[in-house]
Amino acid sequence: MRLPRLLLPVTILGLCQAGWAQSPTYGLGKTPSAEDIRAWDIAISPTGKELPPGSGTAKEGAQLYAQKCAACHGATGSGGKAPPLIRSKSASTTSGPCLAPCVREGNVMATHSPYATTIWDYINRGMPFLQEGTLKPNEVYALTAFLLYKNDVIHEDDVIDAQSLPQIKMPNADGYALPEWKHGMPRAFPNKP
């Protein structure tokens, strides 16, 4: 008779422990302030309203590319350890397996991206490798202009800035569609295979 009396409190305690372990809060971290969120909110939208002042040209970008990008991406924009950035004129259309978005010499970011602001945003936040966030806005504009020029999207003497960049018509602007998704729905592209 003692065993059932002892078993009941142990069971209740065990259920409480399991419920507490599944609690959505763990007492770690802190709620970010509005200022914290503004500091982390550095994404650039297709409209470019978040772009900082500055400008750059393809000629300026060519020098920066040689200094800061060629070591990983190759002197001609391809053939390096990192993905190609400049479409080869003789790019093959090999149809082997490739992760989406598939980056090959025939489908580089400057021709695959639907918005020119995406290229600026990526360079600004993610390059150069292991020195992310060190480029000044003028350098990012110049590198963006260089890549767009080398991929036949803009002219060499075009000046790229916060007003002109969002106006650039990208080659894949009409061929790119995001899947319809609303909060609470399963992701269209799950991160698990």
N, C-alpha and C positions, 0 to 999 in steps of 0.2 A: 504494500500500500504506500510505503514511503517513496518508492521509485516513481510512480505516476505523479505524486505531488512535487517532487523535485524536477521531473521532466517538463512540467507545464511552465514554471518560471524560466527555465533554461531555453525552452522553445520560444517564449515571448521575447526574451533578451536577444536571441539569435535573429528573430524577425526584425526587431528594432535595429540591430546592427546592420543587417542587409539593407534595410530601407535607408538608413543614414548614409551608407556607402554609395548608394545610387543617387544621392542628393545632387542637384544641379550646381551647387556652390561648394567650394572646398576651402574657403577662407584664404585663397592665394591671390596675389595681385591686387590691383586697385582699378576702380572705374575711371576710364580716361576722361579728362576734362575736355571742354570744347576746344581749347587751345591745342591739346595733344592731338585731337582728331584732325584739326586744321593742318598741323605740322606733318601728319602722316598722309594726308589727302593730297598726293602729288600727281595723280593720274591726269593725263591730258585727254580731253574729250575730242570727238571729231570736229566740233565747232572751233576748237582752239582757244576758247575764252580763258583757259588757265595758263596759256603760254606767257612766259616772261618777256620783257623787252629784250631786244637784241636782233642781230641779223647775221647772215653769212652767205657766201657764194661758193660755187663748185671749185673755183680756183683756190680759195682759202682752204676749203675742205680737202683738196688733194694733198696739200702739205701736212695737214693734221692726220690724214689717213696714213700716210707714209710713216709718221712718227708714232702714232698711237694704235693703229689697227692692223697694219700689214703683217706684223709678226705672227698674229694668230690667223688672220683671214687670207693671207697671201698678198703678194705685191700687186697682183692684178684683180684682187677681190675674190679669188677662188684658189683652190689648191692648198690652202693652209689647214691647220688642225681644226679650226672653227668652221662653222657653216659658211658657204659662199654668200657674198653680198652683192656681187656684180655678175649679172647674167653673161655667160660666155656667148659670143656670136655663133659658135658651133656647138651650143649646148645640146646634149643628147636628150632624148625623151625616153630614157630607160624606164621600163615599167616593172620594177621590182618592188619588194616591200619597202614602205617608207612611213614613218610616223606622221600623223596629221598635226599641224599643217606640214606637208611634205616640203622640205627645203632641199632643193637640188639646184644645179647650175641653171636649169631652165625655169625655175620657180623660186626666185629669191624674194626676200621680204619687200624690196622696193617695187616689185611687180605683183606680188601676191596680196599685200596689205590693201584693205579697202580705203584707208585714209592715210594721208601723208603725215598727219599728226601722230599716228601710231609709231612711225619710224622715229620721229623726234623723241617721243616718250620713251621708247625702248632704249635708245642710245643714252638719253639723259639718266635713266634709272639703272641701266645694267652694264654700261661700258665705261672704260675699258675693264676687262676681266681683272678682278682683285683690286681694282681702283674705282669701283662704282661710285657715281655721284661726284667725281672730281672735275668733270668737264664744266666749263663756264657756258652760259646760254649761247654766246656767240660761237663757241666751238661746236656745240650741238647743232646749231643752225647750219654752220658751214659743212659739217660732216653729212647732215641730212641732204643738203643741196648737192654735195659731191655724189652721194649714192643715187639720188634721183637723176642727176645728169648722166652718170655712167650707165644707167639703165634706161636711157632715152625717154624719161618722163618730163624733164624740163630742159631748158637751154643752159649752156655753160655760163652765160652772163646774167641769168635770172638771180635776183636777190630774194632770199628766203627770210621772212620775219613772221611775227605773230599774225599779221593781217594776210599775207600772201600764202602761207603754208596751208591753212585750211581750205583755200580756194583751189588747190591743185587737184585736178581730176586724175585719179589713179587708174591704171589699166584694168584693175579688177574691181573697181567700185560697183559695177552693175552685176558682177558675177559672184558676189559674196553675200551670203545670207546667214544670219544667226538663227538658230532654232528658237521657236517660241518656247519660253520658259517663264514660269511664275514661281514666286516663293512657295516652298512646300512641295513642289513637284520634284520627281527624281531628275537628276542631272542628265542632259542629253549625251554628254561625254563624261562618263564616270571615270574617276581616277584609278579604278581597278580594272584589270583586263577582263 
